[in-house]
């Protein structure tokens, strides 16, 4: 895919959703960090249902530690891998208090050193909380980039590196959100909704569908 196509793709995605935002619900950088940590192998909808109750009783590192691992587990038991995630939430809260005064650090290495936080989570936090032009590649973005030919790669890191290279600078801040929303609601896994896709004529996918799914 050439530079002109990529430019047009992001111009259309921007026109379609001018100010995209995460589907995760949060009110602070800490709540964002915990929500993203919990979202691994879980839907945003399931995470939002759990955190709606969790954040009523624990919305800061101090309150999370007071709630304890068992208390966190009780609130997130509807989410996959809840045992490991409860342990990570408590450990992360402790580190934030001990090393960062209870604040979420604006540093990739520091974020990735937190229990349960990998590169994707760090990218999301840096992008949303601190306005860094990072691009977190999840399963939706990986699919969109390979399907469309926008930034094909064999793994998420390769796709991320190609996006950072190919996406025009003016779109990098919101590229993550535009692509994830496109993959979640239009370029879906089983049968992409090509008939309603705003970039259908620019996409290089060979097996486009002609009809909407019901």
Steps between C-alpha positions, in 0.01 A plus 500: 500500500637841405526818705209669325262217587599507865449875512153466353410212732572704811334810361182296455525335840545844657203637311292202614597538869668834562581451868522127573526369855547172676196286577646441846345715774733683740536830686872513575832372371498234771155379404609495135809294584303246700226477235753433224679246719169321556407510130757238395304209352175667602251730329475868588133444583583235761777717645270802526238296685760383751676833551171687543464315831871478581566872460214589733700353788858527368607764250851576628803284578445554874137389482592202282753381757244549777253288303759223472553226247193305610284811473629583154448141392140509616430806283671370185411130515285533186814586298736242357823429693355684801727329753822612334355843423396558862853420611643737237264782597615482861868469410476789255322718756774432753775594253321820400483603865854395586677639195279766338302663778185324387517652153517315168847560351536661158777263399488186287763304693336584832158397371623173350667417832160497672349152557258409221599795283651419161588707198142531377369620837788746532426635151133551585579686823769715340263588215179568691630632830803694380436572131795307361466400131528130583303229321392198705440203272232260618322221313267747322779727377715201402213370287419835337862574413563158347166478321514844347870490413550820700777361721530123466712309748551153644457614861366797695841662547569489128162656426559768765840589355358526149212717616739735678698519175211531254223693680529874425596696810177700508302180563725315744341627821160350414607219262464237772138593569395535138644159411368315804150640453513415130602144582248462780194625312569483125799282408383223731667161519252255348341708226619857445224753434650625176170643373505764776877551513618858443834380359373204296632634167845559650525165678706230326320203656429241231191342652269795557138435589214660311226468758463614859485238773167477675 
